[in-house]
Amino acid sequence: MRGKSLMFQGTGSSVGKSMLCAAVLRIFKQDGLRAAPFKAQNMALNSYATSEGLEMGRAQVTQAEAAGVEPSVKMNPVLLKPTSDRRSQVIVGGVPVGTMSAVEYEAYKPRLRAEVKRIYDELESGYDAVVIEGAGSPAEINLKKGDIVNMAMAEAADAPVILIGDINPGGVFAALYGTVKLLPVNEQRRIKGVVINKFRGDVKILEPGLKMLEDLLHIPVIGVIPWMDVDVEDEDSVTERFERRMGCGSIKAAIVRLPHISNFTDFSLLAGEPDVEVFYAERPGELKDADVILLPGTKNTIEDLNWLKQRGLADEIIRRARDGAMVVGVCGGYQMLGETLRDPMHVESRIPEMAGLGLLNLDVEFRAEKTTVQSSGAIACESGWLSAYNGVVLDGYEIHAGVNAFGPGCVPFLYLNGRTEPDGVTNRAGNVIGTYLHGLFDTGVFWRAVVNRVREQKGMDARDGEVLTIEQYRDREFDRLAAVVRQNLDMDAVYAILRGQDVPCGRWDE
């Protein structure tokens, strides 16, 4: 093993691979290493447009931010974006190559091996170290033939592996032992350390089991990571954050949890604003007292709009908007706010046309050509409350296939990249806002503006002064994450494994 790469694999999905990769990358940065993340194949609805206009998974963007390096599509050569239960859009090198079923993709994957290896080699040559993330489990024996992301990737990169198990649901020892023993001997030998993640309690109680695991596997357990209350974006579109309320205060902000929700990272900063409680909502009753309703992006706008209607959420959103509540739609959520959505070429959906929520005077047509670009523009509103913020710059990125046609009831407030057509509009009352710009809240200024309007409506004083930016917030959380992991993961062992050295067992012996 060449001492340039290190790979984290897991006993299954959601064991904490993405988080630990981010933590180790942050520690490497703190220790003076220029390191990069890499994941051969990512399946997620959270994506990002690079400076070259290419699309990659948000997990590797987060990890790049933790490492303090510019995100590159080389860090995530293959991205799968599910469009339904059985089909996904396949993006290779940042560019869509088609929509495939699982069977079709398995047949396609062998063609990707050489391309993934080529991209990885290019990435590796520019960094001191590369932290590679696996996907799911390497012991899915039915999928090993077409593997490009777990042990096949470890072999391609000649990378040692650290195996992660999640103790929270129970059965972690069986999961770790079973995962190792289902692998062929040559792959077992690649595993140089084991980590138990999400532990709650006294490690002393766990130590006899750790010793027995080492005796059984002859692989050292190099860390027991406690359950961490840090806000770092993870990979999956379904995360623990959906189940909890964030922040506190009299102002309620509800994010609608769409079935195909994407780029919910747009809302990472919201709970940091004073007086605000943020939560995800799936039922009409959860919206009845919301002061702000946020409609996020989605990979399947029309079908998720249909879901809104079937659940009664659409009627409640319309009612709350007519009562004066703020409604903000981003990307697919913006499209839903219009009057008619058309998909004649079935770009996103099997449904060719559907009436929107009718809260914005615009129509949307989906086209095959996809916009993926980093974008910037200054608020420029001719009238209404947003005109007080004219000149405020909003930066972010766009990922969408829709084209809008605007009616006279739309009030433009944002033009991106010098375009003549608006990329953000409001209704005439100013309480319904839509934009294609992911990241509009990242400076904190626009969210402060929205919340201050709510404060005014509720007879509260507006807040001024400094706002927390997403960069400041993420840096704080990365440092918190790194501190916990550094304390509970044997970093001397990690560095030894990175150098290609074996680490002895026995640290848990009595």
C-alpha positions in Angstrom: 0.0 0.0 0.0 1.5 3.3 -1.2 0.7 5.6 1.7 -1.3 8.2 -0.3 -4.9 7.1 0.4 -7.1 5.9 3.2 -10.6 4.4 2.8 -13.6 4.3 5.1 -16.1 1.6 4.6 -19.1 0.6 6.6 -21.2 -2.3 7.7 -24.2 -0.7 6.0 -25.7 2.7 5.0 -26.0 5.5 7.5 -23.3 4.2 9.9 -21.5 7.5 9.8 -19.0 7.1 6.9 -19.6 10.6 5.5 -19.3 12.2 8.8 -16.1 10.4 9.8 -14.5 11.2 6.5 -15.3 14.9 7.0 -13.8 14.7 10.5 -10.6 13.1 9.4 -10.2 15.5 6.5 -10.7 18.4 8.9 -8.0 16.9 11.2 -5.7 16.5 8.3 -6.2 20.1 7.4 -5.5 21.2 11.0 -2.3 19.0 11.0 -1.1 20.7 7.8 -2.0 18.1 5.2 -3.6 19.1 1.9 -6.1 16.3 1.5 -9.1 15.6 -0.7 -12.3 13.5 -0.4 -13.3 10.9 -3.0 -16.3 8.7 -3.5 -16.5 6.7 -6.7 -20.3 6.5 -6.7 -22.8 8.5 -4.7 -26.5 8.0 -4.6 -28.2 11.2 -3.3 -30.6 13.9 -4.3 -28.4 16.5 -2.7 -26.2 17.8 -5.4 -24.0 20.8 -6.3 -22.9 22.7 -9.4 -19.1 23.2 -9.5 -17.4 26.3 -10.9 -17.2 24.4 -14.3 -21.0 23.9 -14.3 -20.7 20.2 -13.5 -22.9 18.3 -11.0 -21.6 16.3 -8.0 -22.9 15.0 -4.7 -23.1 17.4 -1.8 -21.4 14.9 0.6 -18.1 15.3 -1.1 -18.6 19.1 -1.3 -19.1 19.1 2.5 -16.0 17.0 2.9 -14.0 19.3 0.6 -15.1 22.2 2.7 -14.0 20.4 5.8 -10.6 19.8 4.1 -10.4 23.5 3.1 -10.1 22.7 -0.7 -12.2 23.6 -3.7 -14.9 21.0 -4.6 -14.2 19.2 -7.8 -16.3 16.7 -9.8 -13.2 14.5 -9.6 -14.1 13.9 -6.0 -17.4 12.2 -7.1 -17.1 10.8 -10.6 -20.5 9.0 -10.6 -23.7 10.4 -9.1 -27.0 8.6 -9.0 -30.1 10.8 -8.5 -33.3 8.6 -7.9 -36.2 9.8 -10.0 -38.5 7.0 -8.7 -38.3 3.8 -6.6 -36.8 2.0 -9.5 -35.0 4.5 -11.7 -32.2 7.0 -11.3 -30.6 9.7 -13.4 -26.9 8.7 -13.9 -24.4 11.5 -13.9 -20.8 10.7 -14.9 -18.0 13.2 -14.7 -20.6 15.8 -13.8 -22.8 15.3 -16.9 -26.1 13.3 -17.1 -25.7 10.2 -19.4 -29.3 9.0 -19.0 -31.9 7.5 -16.7 -31.6 3.8 -15.9 -33.2 1.1 -13.9 -31.1 -0.8 -11.4 -30.7 -3.7 -13.9 -29.7 -1.3 -16.7 -27.1 0.4 -14.4 -25.6 -2.9 -13.3 -25.0 -3.7 -16.9 -23.5 -0.3 -17.5 -21.2 -0.2 -14.5 -18.3 -2.3 -16.0 -17.8 0.5 -18.5 -17.2 2.9 -15.6 -14.3 1.1 -13.9 -11.5 2.5 -16.1 -13.0 6.0 -16.1 -13.3 6.0 -12.2 -9.7 4.9 -11.9 -8.5 7.5 -14.3 -10.3 10.3 -12.5 -9.1 9.0 -9.1 -5.5 9.0 -10.3 -5.8 12.6 -11.5 -7.2 13.7 -8.2 -4.6 11.8 -6.1 -1.7 13.4 -8.0 -2.7 16.8 -6.7 -2.9 16.1 -3.0 -0.9 14.9 0.0 -3.6 12.4 0.8 -7.0 11.2 -0.4 -9.8 10.1 2.0 -12.0 7.6 0.1 -15.6 6.8 1.2 -17.3 3.6 0.4 -21.1 3.1 -0.1 -23.4 0.8 1.9 -21.6 -2.4 2.7 -18.7 -4.1 1.0 -20.3 -7.5 2.0 -23.3 -7.2 -0.3 -22.3 -10.5 -2.0 -25.0 -10.2 -4.7 -23.4 -6.9 -5.9 -19.7 -7.7 -5.7 -19.3 -8.6 -9.3 -20.1 -5.0 -10.4 -18.5 -3.2 -7.5 -16.8 0.1 -8.3 -17.2 1.8 -4.9 -16.1 -0.5 -2.1 -13.3 -3.1 -2.1 -12.8 -2.8 -5.9 -12.1 0.9 -5.4 -9.8 0.1 -2.4 -7.8 -2.2 -4.7 -7.8 0.3 -7.6 -6.4 3.0 -5.2 -4.3 0.5 -3.3 -5.9 1.9 -0.1 -6.0 0.5 3.4 -9.5 0.3 4.8 -11.0 1.3 8.1 -14.3 -0.4 8.8 -17.1 1.5 10.6 -20.0 -0.1 12.5 -23.0 1.8 14.0 -23.7 0.6 17.6 -26.9 2.7 17.9 -29.4 0.1 16.4 -27.7 -2.8 18.2 -25.8 -5.8 16.8 -22.6 -3.9 16.0 -20.3 -6.8 16.8 -22.2 -9.2 14.6 -22.3 -6.6 11.8 -18.5 -6.0 12.0 -17.6 -9.7 12.3 -20.1 -10.8 9.6 -18.9 -8.0 7.2 -15.3 -9.1 7.5 -16.0 -12.8 7.2 -18.1 -12.5 4.1 -15.2 -10.9 2.3 -12.5 -13.0 0.5 -9.2 -13.3 2.4 -7.3 -10.8 0.2 -10.0 -8.1 1.0 -10.1 -9.0 4.7 -6.3 -8.2 4.8 -7.0 -4.7 3.5 -9.0 -3.8 6.6 -6.4 -2.3 9.0 -8.7 -0.9 11.7 -12.2 -1.0 13.0 -14.2 1.9 14.4 -17.5 1.7 16.4 -19.6 4.8 15.9 -22.5 6.6 17.7 -21.8 5.1 21.1 -23.8 6.3 24.1 -22.5 5.4 27.6 -19.3 4.3 29.4 -16.7 2.8 27.1 -15.5 0.6 30.0 -18.7 -1.5 29.6 -17.8 -2.0 25.9 -14.2 -3.0 26.4 -14.7 -6.7 26.9 -16.5 -6.9 23.6 -13.8 -4.8 21.8 -11.1 -7.3 23.1 -13.2 -10.3 21.9 -13.7 -8.7 18.5 -10.0 -8.1 18.1 -9.3 -11.7 19.1 -11.8 -13.0 16.6 -10.8 -10.7 13.7 -7.1 -9.9 14.4 -7.9 -6.4 13.4 -7.4 -3.5 15.9 -10.4 -1.5 17.1 -8.9 2.0 16.8 -11.8 4.1 18.1 -15.1 4.3 19.8 -16.8 7.5 18.6 -19.6 8.9 20.8 -23.0 10.1 19.6 -22.3 13.6 18.4 -24.7 16.6 18.4 -23.1 18.4 15.5 -24.7 19.9 12.4 -22.7 18.6 9.5 -24.4 17.7 6.2 -24.6 14.0 5.5 -25.2 12.1 2.3 -28.6 10.7 2.4 -31.8 12.5 1.5 -33.4 11.0 4.6 -31.6 12.0 7.7 -32.1 12.4 11.4 -32.5 16.1 11.0 -35.9 15.5 9.5 -37.2 14.2 12.8 -36.2 17.0 15.1 -37.0 20.6 15.7 -34.1 23.1 15.5 -33.8 26.5 17.2 -36.4 28.0 19.4 -38.7 31.1 19.4 -42.1 32.4 18.5 -41.5 32.4 14.8 -42.2 29.0 13.2 -40.6 28.0 9.9 -41.8 24.8 8.3 -39.8 23.0 5.6 -42.1 20.7 3.6 -40.6 17.2 3.5 -41.2 16.2 -0.1 -40.9 12.6 -1.1 -38.0 13.4 -3.5 -36.6 16.3 -1.5 -33.3 17.5 -2.8 -30.8 20.1 -1.7 -32.3 20.5 1.8 -28.9 21.9 2.6 -30.3 25.2 1.5 -31.9 25.5 4.9 -28.9 24.6 7.1 -28.6 28.1 8.5 -32.2 28.9 9.3 -32.2 27.7 12.9 -29.3 30.1 13.7 -31.5 33.1 13.5 -32.9 34.3 16.9 -36.6 33.8 17.7 -37.0 31.1 15.0 -37.9 27.4 15.4 -37.4 25.3 12.2 -39.0 21.9 11.5 -39.9 19.6 8.7 -43.6 19.0 8.0 -45.4 16.2 6.2 -49.0 16.9 7.4 -51.4 19.8 6.8 -51.9 20.3 10.6 -48.2 21.0 11.0 -48.5 24.1 8.7 -51.5 25.7 10.4 -49.4 27.9 12.7 -46.3 28.3 10.4 -45.2 31.9 9.8 -42.9 30.8 7.0 -43.4 27.8 4.7 -40.4 26.7 2.7 -40.8 24.5 -0.4 -37.5 22.8 -1.2 -36.1 21.5 -4.4 -37.1 18.0 -5.6 -35.9 15.6 -8.3 -39.5 15.0 -9.4 -41.4 18.2 -9.2 -44.8 17.2 -10.7 -45.1 13.9 -8.8 -44.2 15.7 -5.5 -46.7 18.4 -6.3 -49.3 15.6 -6.8 -48.3 14.2 -3.4 -48.8 17.7 -1.9 -52.4 17.7 -3.3 -53.2 14.1 -2.2 -52.0 14.8 1.4 -54.0 18.0 1.7 -50.8 20.0 2.1 -51.4 22.0 -1.1 -54.7 23.4 0.1 -53.1 24.3 3.5 -50.1 26.1 1.8 -52.6 28.1 -0.3 -54.7 29.0 2.7 -51.7 30.1 4.7 -50.4 32.2 1.8 -53.7 33.9 1.5 -53.7 34.6 5.2 -50.4 36.4 4.8 -47.8 33.7 5.8 -44.5 33.9 4.0 -44.1 31.1 1.4 -40.6 30.6 -0.1 -40.0 28.1 -2.9 -36.5 27.1 -4.1 -36.0 25.4 -7.5 -38.6 22.6 -7.7 -40.5 24.3 -4.8 -40.5 27.5 -6.9 -41.9 25.7 -9.9 -44.8 24.3 -7.8 -45.8 27.8 -6.9 -46.7 28.5 -10.5 -50.0 28.1 -12.3 -49.2 25.3 -14.7 -46.3 22.8 -14.9 -45.8 21.0 -18.3 -43.5 18.0 -18.9 -44.3 17.0 -22.5 -41.0 15.1 -23.0 -41.3 13.3 -19.6 -38.0 14.8 -18.5 -38.9 14.3 -14.8 -42.3 12.6 -14.7 -44.8 10.3 -16.4 -47.4 13.0 -15.8 -47.4 15.5 -18.8 -49.1 18.4 -17.2 -50.4 19.5 -13.8 -51.9 22.7 -12.3 -49.6 24.3 -9.8 -50.4 26.0 -6.5 -51.3 29.2 -8.4 -49.5 31.4 -5.9 -47.2 32.9 -8.6 -48.3 34.1 -12.0 -46.0 31.9 -14.1 -46.0 28.7 -16.1 -43.2 26.1 -16.2 -42.1 23.8 -19.0 -39.5 21.1 -18.4 -36.9 20.6 -21.2 -34.2 18.0 -21.7 -31.4 20.6 -21.4 -30.3 21.0 -17.8 -29.0 24.2 -16.2 -26.1 23.5 -13.9 -24.2 26.7 -13.1 -22.8 28.8 -10.2 -24.8 32.0 -10.1 -24.7 35.4 -8.6 -27.0 38.5 -8.6 -28.0 41.5 -6.6 -31.6 42.1 -5.4 -33.3 44.5 -7.7 -36.9 45.0 -6.8 -39.0 47.9 -8.1 -41.5 47.9 -5.3 -42.6 46.2 -2.1 -40.7 45.3 1.0 -37.8 43.6 -0.8 -36.9 46.9 -2.5 -35.3 48.0 0.8 -32.7 45.3 0.2 -31.8 46.4 -3.3 -28.1 45.8 -4.0 -27.7 42.9 -1.6 -25.7 40.2 -3.5 -26.9 36.6 -3.4 -24.6 33.8 -4.5 -25.2 30.1 -5.1 -25.8 27.7 -7.8 -28.6 26.4 -10.1 -29.6 22.8 -11.0 -32.9 22.7 -12.9 -34.5 21.6 -16.2 -37.5 24.0 -16.1 -38.0 27.2 -18.1 -40.5 29.8 -16.8 -43.0 32.0 -18.7 -44.0 35.0 -16.5 -47.4 36.7 -16.3 -48.0 40.3 -15.2 -48.7 39.3 -11.6 -45.0 38.5 -11.0 -42.7 41.0 -9.4 -39.0 40.3 -10.3 -36.5 40.8 -7.5 -33.4 38.8 -8.7 -31.5 38.5 -12.0 -28.6 36.0 -12.1 -25.5 36.1 -14.2 -26.6 39.2 -16.1 -29.7 37.6 -17.6 -32.6 39.7 -18.8 -35.2 37.2 -17.5 -35.7 37.1 -13.8 -34.5 34.1 -11.7 -36.5 35.2 -8.6 -40.0 36.7 -8.4 -42.6 37.5 -5.8 -46.4 37.9 -5.9 -47.7 41.5 -5.7 -48.3 41.2 -1.9 -44.7 40.2 -1.4 -45.4 37.2 0.8 -44.8 34.5 -1.9 -41.2 34.2 -3.1 -39.7 31.9 -5.6 -36.2 31.5 -7.0 -33.9 28.9 -8.8 -31.0 30.0 -6.6 -29.7 27.3 -4.2 -27.9 29.0 -1.4 -29.9 32.2 -1.2 -29.9 31.9 2.6 -26.2 31.2 2.9 -25.1 34.7 3.7 -27.8 35.0 6.4 -28.9 38.4 5.0 -31.9 37.2 3.0 -33.2 34.9 5.7 -32.8 37.8 8.2 -34.9 39.9 5.8 -37.6 37.3 5.5 -37.7 36.8 9.3 -37.7 40.6 10.0 -40.8 40.9 7.8 -42.5 38.3 9.9 -41.3 40.1 13.0 -43.0 43.2 11.7 -46.2 41.3 11.0 -46.2 40.0 14.5 -45.5 43.4 16.1 -42.0 42.5 17.1 -38.9 44.7 16.7 -36.7 44.0 13.7 -33.2 42.6 14.4 -30.1 44.2 12.9 -26.4 43.7 13.4 -24.2 40.9 12.2 -25.6 37.6 10.8 -23.9 34.3 10.7 -22.8 33.1 7.3 -23.0 29.5 6.2 -19.2 29.4 5.9 -18.8 30.6 9.5 -21.4 28.1 10.7 -19.9 25.2 8.9 -16.4 26.0 10.0 -17.6 26.0 13.6 -19.3 22.7 13.2 -16.3 21.1 11.4 -14.0 22.1 14.3 -16.5 20.8 16.8 -16.7 17.5 14.9 -12.9 17.2 14.6 -12.4 17.8 18.3 -14.7 15.0 19.3 -13.2 12.6 16.7 -9.6 13.5 17.6 -10.3 12.7 21.2 -11.9 9.3 20.5 -10.2 8.0 17.4 -6.5 7.0 17.7 -5.1 9.4 15.1 -1.6 7.9 15.6 -3.1 4.7 14.4 -4.8 6.5 11.5 -1.6 8.1 10.3 0.2 4.7 10.6 -2.5 3.1 8.5 -2.2 5.9 6.0 1.6 5.2 5.7 0.8 1.5 5.0 1.8 0.3 8.4 0.1 -2.4 10.5 -1.3 -1.4 13.9 -1.2 -4.0 16.6 -4.2 -5.2 18.6 -4.3 -5.2 22.3 -5.2 -1.7 23.4 -8.4 -3.0 25.1 -6.7 -5.8 27.0 -7.2 -5.6 30.8 
